[in-house]
């Protein structure tokens, strides 16, 4: 059974303006009839245990699962920065475990220049394997999300999965960040079109243990203009995906107006036979 959650960064303007904090975000998720809350580290008011205890209890009171713990890491650009980035991942694993999240989301990042892509890939492989080892020791799987850069295609993601080669390492499918799709955000690679984009989704879907559904431009019914979500959900069903689909809004419309429509739109696909 697929379940629906929302990433805190979908409401980043509300957080930045002080109109929303992590607790009102949880209340909003409940009001939107979501099943879970997808939490980014930067959305936490504090990492102190007293704050995390209150957050965990609030989620329980609202009947929400913490669907994923999210940290932004960059392993590709600089070897010198890798130890600090791995430490960020370790801290996020510990916090996620306390909150009850099932896995940690990481990025691998980008190469510093085109001629150093292979070097960056190998650096990313070593760093992700280390994160997976830390996660295995602490008790949380570590997932790599495709997010442009070194993970712009399904082939890129499958290569990381093969090269990291650790049982505690998995993949997270982002519907917005594969090359070939038109519209805002995401990687642009000459010669790739929508069929390449959907092929990447098909490649990663069988290995994905979490899905992020990007929304950019919604019509009055909440239908996304740049992604055929009927096709995406058909792909997920074809591989018997059984996990969370997390709404991630990156559009220009007011978040409090767009996200409720987007949530209803995604829920309608989850409910289809």
C-alpha positions as CSV (number, residue, x, y, z in Angstrom):
1,X,0.0,0.0,0.0
2,X,1.4,3.4,-1.0
3,X,1.1,6.1,1.6
4,X,1.4,9.9,1.3
5,X,3.6,12.3,3.1
6,X,5.0,15.8,2.6
7,X,8.6,17.2,2.8
8,X,9.0,20.1,5.2
9,X,10.9,22.1,2.5
10,X,7.6,22.2,0.5
11,X,6.7,25.0,2.9
12,X,10.1,26.6,3.0
13,X,8.7,30.1,2.5
14,X,6.3,29.6,5.4
15,X,9.3,28.4,7.5
16,X,11.5,31.3,6.5
17,X,8.8,33.9,7.3
18,X,8.2,32.4,10.7
19,X,4.6,31.6,9.8
20,X,5.3,27.8,10.2
21,X,7.5,25.7,12.4
22,X,7.9,22.0,12.6
23,X,4.9,21.6,15.0
24,X,2.5,23.6,12.8
25,X,3.9,21.7,9.8
26,X,2.8,18.4,11.5
27,X,-0.6,19.9,12.2
28,X,-0.9,20.9,8.5
29,X,0.1,17.4,7.4
30,X,-2.8,16.0,9.5
31,X,-5.2,18.6,8.1
32,X,-4.2,17.5,4.6
33,X,-5.0,13.9,5.5
34,X,-1.5,12.8,5.0
35,X,0.0,9.6,6.5
36,X,3.4,10.9,7.3
37,X,5.9,13.8,7.6
38,X,9.1,13.9,5.6
39,X,11.6,16.0,7.7
40,X,14.7,17.8,6.6
41,X,17.3,18.6,9.2
42,X,17.2,22.3,8.5
43,X,13.5,22.4,9.4
44,X,14.2,21.4,13.0
45,X,14.1,24.2,15.5
46,X,16.7,22.4,17.6
47,X,18.5,19.0,17.7
48,X,18.3,18.9,21.5
49,X,16.7,15.9,23.0
50,X,13.9,17.8,24.7
51,X,12.8,19.3,21.4
52,X,13.0,15.9,19.6
53,X,10.9,14.2,22.3
54,X,8.2,16.8,21.9
55,X,8.3,16.4,18.1
56,X,8.1,12.6,18.3
57,X,5.1,12.8,20.7
58,X,3.3,15.4,18.6
59,X,3.6,13.1,15.5
60,X,2.2,10.3,17.6
61,X,-0.7,12.4,18.8
62,X,-1.5,13.3,15.3
63,X,-1.3,9.8,14.0
64,X,1.6,10.6,11.6
65,X,4.6,8.5,10.8
66,X,8.0,10.2,10.3
67,X,8.4,8.9,6.8
68,X,12.0,9.9,6.1
69,X,14.9,11.9,7.6
70,X,16.6,14.2,5.1
71,X,20.1,15.7,5.1
72,X,21.8,17.6,2.3
73,X,25.3,16.2,1.6
74,X,27.8,17.0,-1.1
75,X,30.5,14.4,-1.7
76,X,31.5,15.1,-5.3
77,X,33.0,18.6,-5.3
78,X,35.8,18.4,-2.7
79,X,37.7,15.6,-1.0
80,X,38.5,17.9,1.9
81,X,34.8,18.5,2.6
82,X,33.9,14.8,2.7
83,X,34.6,14.1,6.5
84,X,32.4,17.0,7.5
85,X,29.6,15.8,5.2
86,X,29.8,12.3,6.5
87,X,29.5,13.7,10.0
88,X,26.3,15.5,9.0
89,X,24.9,12.2,7.8
90,X,25.8,10.5,11.1
91,X,24.1,13.2,13.1
92,X,21.0,13.0,10.9
93,X,20.9,9.2,11.3
94,X,20.9,9.5,15.1
95,X,18.2,12.1,15.1
96,X,16.1,10.2,12.6
97,X,16.4,7.0,14.7
98,X,15.1,8.9,17.7
99,X,12.2,10.2,15.8
100,X,11.4,6.8,14.3
101,X,12.3,7.5,10.7
102,X,12.9,4.4,8.6
103,X,15.7,5.7,6.4
104,X,18.1,8.7,5.8
105,X,18.0,10.6,2.5
106,X,21.4,11.8,1.2
107,X,22.7,13.5,-1.9
108,X,26.0,12.7,-3.6
109,X,26.4,16.1,-5.4
110,X,28.2,17.1,-8.5
111,X,31.7,17.0,-10.0
112,X,33.8,20.2,-9.6
113,X,34.3,20.1,-13.4
114,X,33.4,17.9,-16.3
115,X,36.9,16.4,-16.6
116,X,36.7,15.3,-13.0
117,X,33.4,13.4,-13.2
118,X,34.9,9.9,-12.7
119,X,37.0,11.1,-9.8
120,X,33.9,12.6,-8.2
121,X,32.0,9.4,-8.7
122,X,34.6,7.4,-7.0
123,X,34.8,9.8,-4.1
124,X,31.0,9.7,-3.8
125,X,31.0,5.9,-3.8
126,X,33.5,5.8,-0.9
127,X,31.6,8.4,1.1
128,X,28.2,6.8,0.5
129,X,29.6,3.4,1.5
130,X,30.9,4.9,4.7
131,X,27.5,6.4,5.4
132,X,25.9,3.1,4.8
133,X,28.4,1.5,7.2
134,X,27.6,4.1,9.9
135,X,23.9,3.5,9.3
136,X,24.3,-0.2,9.6
137,X,26.0,0.1,12.9
138,X,23.4,2.5,14.3
139,X,20.4,0.8,12.7
140,X,19.2,2.9,9.7
141,X,19.4,2.3,5.9
142,X,20.9,5.1,3.9
143,X,19.3,6.2,0.6
144,X,20.7,8.1,-2.3
145,X,18.3,10.5,-4.0
146,X,18.8,11.5,-7.7
147,X,19.2,15.2,-7.7
148,X,21.0,16.3,-10.9
149,X,24.8,16.4,-11.0
150,X,26.3,12.9,-10.7
151,X,22.8,11.4,-10.5
152,X,21.1,12.9,-13.6
153,X,20.0,9.6,-15.2
154,X,18.8,6.2,-14.2
155,X,22.1,4.8,-15.4
156,X,23.9,7.0,-13.0
157,X,21.8,5.8,-10.1
158,X,22.2,2.2,-11.0
159,X,25.9,2.6,-11.2
160,X,26.1,4.1,-7.7
161,X,23.9,1.3,-6.4
162,X,26.3,-1.3,-8.0
163,X,29.5,0.4,-7.0
164,X,28.6,1.2,-3.3
165,X,27.6,-2.4,-3.0
166,X,26.5,-2.3,0.6
167,X,23.4,-4.1,2.0
168,X,22.5,-1.0,4.0
169,X,22.5,1.3,1.0
170,X,19.4,1.9,-1.1
171,X,17.9,4.4,-3.6
172,X,15.3,7.1,-3.3
173,X,13.4,8.0,-6.5
174,X,12.9,11.7,-7.2
175,X,10.4,12.2,-10.0
176,X,11.7,15.7,-10.8
177,X,15.4,15.3,-11.1
178,X,16.1,13.1,-14.1
179,X,17.2,14.5,-17.4
180,X,14.7,14.7,-20.3
181,X,11.8,16.4,-18.5
182,X,10.7,19.8,-19.6
183,X,9.9,22.6,-17.1
184,X,11.7,24.1,-14.1
185,X,14.5,22.5,-12.1
186,X,16.1,19.2,-12.9
187,X,19.2,18.4,-15.1
188,X,19.2,19.3,-18.7
189,X,21.2,17.1,-21.1
190,X,21.2,17.7,-24.8
191,X,19.5,15.0,-26.8
192,X,17.5,13.6,-23.9
193,X,13.7,13.9,-23.9
194,X,10.6,12.6,-22.0
195,X,11.1,8.9,-23.0
196,X,14.6,9.0,-21.5
197,X,13.1,10.6,-18.4
198,X,10.5,7.9,-17.9
199,X,13.1,5.2,-18.7
200,X,15.1,6.5,-15.8
201,X,12.1,6.3,-13.5
202,X,11.5,2.7,-14.7
203,X,15.2,1.8,-14.0
204,X,15.2,3.1,-10.5
205,X,11.7,2.2,-9.4
206,X,12.4,-1.5,-8.7
207,X,15.2,-0.5,-6.2
208,X,13.5,2.5,-4.6
209,X,12.4,2.3,-1.0
210,X,11.0,5.9,-0.9
211,X,9.6,8.2,-3.7
212,X,9.5,12.0,-3.8
213,X,6.8,13.3,-6.1
214,X,7.8,16.8,-7.4
215,X,5.1,19.4,-8.1
216,X,6.0,22.5,-10.0
217,X,3.0,24.0,-11.8
218,X,-0.6,22.8,-10.9
219,X,-3.8,23.6,-12.6
220,X,-7.1,24.3,-10.7
221,X,-7.5,20.5,-10.0
222,X,-3.9,20.1,-8.8
223,X,-2.7,18.3,-11.9
224,X,1.0,18.7,-12.5
225,X,1.8,20.2,-15.9
226,X,5.3,18.8,-16.5
227,X,5.0,15.2,-15.3
228,X,2.5,12.6,-16.3
229,X,1.7,11.2,-12.9
230,X,-0.6,8.5,-14.2
231,X,2.3,7.1,-16.1
232,X,4.6,7.4,-13.0
233,X,2.2,5.6,-10.7
234,X,1.7,2.9,-13.3
235,X,5.4,2.4,-13.2
236,X,5.4,2.2,-9.4
237,X,2.5,-0.3,-9.4
238,X,4.2,-2.4,-12.1
239,X,7.1,-3.0,-9.6
240,X,4.7,-3.5,-6.7
241,X,6.1,-0.4,-4.9
242,X,4.9,-0.4,-1.3
243,X,6.0,2.6,0.6
244,X,5.7,6.4,1.0
245,X,5.2,8.9,-1.8
246,X,6.3,12.3,-0.5
247,X,4.9,15.5,-1.9
248,X,7.6,18.0,-2.7
249,X,6.4,21.4,-3.9
250,X,8.8,23.6,-5.8
251,X,6.4,25.9,-7.6
252,X,6.0,29.7,-7.5
253,X,2.3,29.7,-6.4
254,X,1.6,30.4,-2.7
255,X,2.4,27.2,-0.9
256,X,-0.8,27.2,1.3
257,X,-2.9,27.4,-1.9
258,X,-1.0,25.0,-4.1
259,X,-0.1,22.2,-1.7
260,X,-3.6,21.2,-0.7
261,X,-4.6,20.8,-4.4
262,X,-1.4,18.8,-5.0
263,X,-2.0,16.5,-2.0
264,X,-5.5,15.7,-3.2
265,X,-4.2,15.1,-6.7
266,X,-1.5,12.7,-5.5
267,X,-3.9,11.0,-3.2
268,X,-6.3,10.3,-6.1
269,X,-3.5,8.4,-7.8
270,X,-2.7,6.4,-4.7
271,X,-6.4,5.4,-4.4
272,X,-6.6,4.1,-8.0
273,X,-6.9,0.3,-8.3
